[in-house]
Amino acid sequence: MPAPPSQSLRLPKDRHIKQSRDFARVRTQGKRMAKGCLTANWLELPQGSASRVGVVTTRRIGNAVIRSRARRLLREAFRLHQRELLPIDLVLVARQSIVGKSFADVERDFLGVMKQGGVLKQAA
């Protein structure tokens, strides 16, 4: 019998930004950059903190199914690369161009923004 995985594959709830005051703080005090299908707003946290993510999708993108898919794609990009990021609070805003994009395209845009913004940890 295989050993159980040491880490859950899910993004824990404490890694989600939930309160509107946290969204507002990141958007007003943080840095902002847009690339491809997303806009990223982030605020650096003290060392030792865990990165958190919040996702915003507007009705301009499309119906509920399309908005939910956009949220899932953006959260998954964060989940897969969260250990490569410096401690930040990150608000991702989906743009209209996310409609119909594959995960690989969304991931490429996500990593491009994070690299340009200087929030990826340096390779050791």
C-alpha positions as CSV (number, residue, x, y, z in Angstrom):
1,M,0.0,0.0,0.0
2,P,1.5,3.4,-1.0
3,A,2.3,5.9,1.7
4,P,-0.2,8.8,2.1
5,P,0.9,12.1,0.5
6,S,2.6,14.4,3.0
7,Q,0.7,17.4,1.8
8,S,-2.9,18.0,0.7
9,L,-3.4,18.8,-2.9
10,R,-5.9,21.5,-2.0
11,L,-5.4,25.2,-1.3
12,P,-6.2,25.6,2.4
13,K,-8.9,28.1,3.3
14,D,-6.4,30.2,5.3
15,R,-4.6,30.9,2.0
16,H,-7.7,32.7,0.6
17,I,-8.2,36.4,1.0
18,K,-11.9,36.7,2.1
19,Q,-12.5,40.1,3.7
20,S,-13.2,43.2,1.6
21,R,-10.9,45.2,3.8
22,D,-8.0,42.9,2.8
23,F,-8.9,43.2,-0.9
24,A,-9.0,47.0,-0.5
25,R,-5.7,47.2,1.4
26,V,-3.9,45.2,-1.3
27,R,-5.4,47.2,-4.1
28,T,-4.6,50.6,-2.5
29,Q,-1.3,50.0,-0.8
30,G,0.2,47.3,-3.0
31,K,1.8,47.1,-6.4
32,R,-0.1,46.4,-9.7
33,M,0.8,44.8,-13.0
34,A,-1.3,43.5,-15.9
35,K,-0.3,40.9,-18.5
36,G,-2.3,38.8,-20.8
37,C,-5.5,37.6,-19.2
38,L,-5.0,38.9,-15.7
39,T,-4.2,41.9,-13.5
40,A,-2.2,41.2,-10.3
41,N,-2.2,43.4,-7.2
42,W,0.1,42.4,-4.4
43,L,1.4,43.5,-1.1
44,E,4.5,42.1,0.4
45,L,4.3,40.5,3.8
46,P,6.9,39.9,6.6
47,Q,9.2,36.9,6.1
48,G,7.7,33.8,7.6
49,S,4.2,34.7,6.6
50,A,2.2,32.5,4.2
51,S,1.1,33.9,0.9
52,R,-2.7,34.4,0.3
53,V,-4.7,34.8,-2.8
54,G,-8.0,36.5,-3.7
55,V,-9.6,36.3,-7.1
56,V,-12.0,38.9,-8.7
57,T,-14.1,38.2,-11.7
58,T,-16.6,40.7,-13.1
59,R,-19.8,40.2,-15.0
60,R,-18.1,41.7,-18.1
61,I,-16.2,38.4,-18.5
62,G,-19.4,36.3,-19.0
63,N,-21.9,34.2,-17.2
64,A,-21.5,32.3,-13.9
65,V,-19.9,29.3,-15.6
66,I,-17.3,31.3,-17.3
67,R,-16.5,33.4,-14.2
68,S,-16.2,30.2,-12.1
69,R,-13.8,28.7,-14.6
70,A,-11.7,31.8,-14.6
71,R,-11.5,31.8,-10.8
72,R,-10.5,28.1,-10.8
73,L,-7.8,28.7,-13.4
74,L,-6.3,31.6,-11.5
75,R,-6.4,29.9,-8.1
76,E,-4.8,26.8,-9.6
77,A,-1.9,28.8,-11.0
78,F,-1.4,30.3,-7.6
79,R,-1.7,26.9,-5.8
80,L,1.0,25.2,-8.0
81,H,3.5,28.1,-7.7
82,Q,2.8,29.4,-4.1
83,R,6.1,27.9,-2.8
84,E,8.0,29.9,-5.4
85,L,6.6,33.2,-4.3
86,L,7.8,35.6,-1.6
87,P,5.3,36.1,1.2
88,I,2.6,38.3,-0.4
89,D,-1.1,39.0,-0.3
90,L,-2.2,38.6,-4.0
91,V,-5.4,39.8,-5.6
92,L,-5.8,38.5,-9.2
93,V,-8.4,40.1,-11.4
94,A,-9.5,38.2,-14.5
95,R,-9.6,40.1,-17.7
96,Q,-11.9,39.5,-20.7
97,S,-9.2,37.7,-22.6
98,I,-9.2,34.8,-20.1
99,V,-12.4,33.4,-21.8
100,G,-11.4,30.3,-23.7
101,K,-7.8,30.2,-22.6
102,S,-6.2,27.0,-21.6
103,F,-4.6,26.5,-18.2
104,A,-1.1,26.6,-19.8
105,D,-1.8,30.1,-21.2
106,V,-3.1,31.4,-17.8
107,E,-0.2,29.9,-16.0
108,R,2.3,31.5,-18.4
109,D,0.7,34.9,-17.9
110,F,0.7,34.4,-14.1
111,L,4.3,33.5,-14.0
112,G,5.2,36.3,-16.3
113,V,3.5,38.9,-14.0
114,M,5.1,37.4,-10.9
115,K,8.6,37.4,-12.5
116,Q,8.2,41.0,-13.8
117,G,7.0,42.1,-10.4
118,G,10.0,40.5,-8.7
119,V,8.0,38.4,-6.3
120,L,9.4,35.0,-7.4
121,K,12.1,33.6,-5.1
122,Q,15.5,33.6,-6.5
123,A,16.7,30.1,-7.6
124,A,19.3,28.9,-5.2
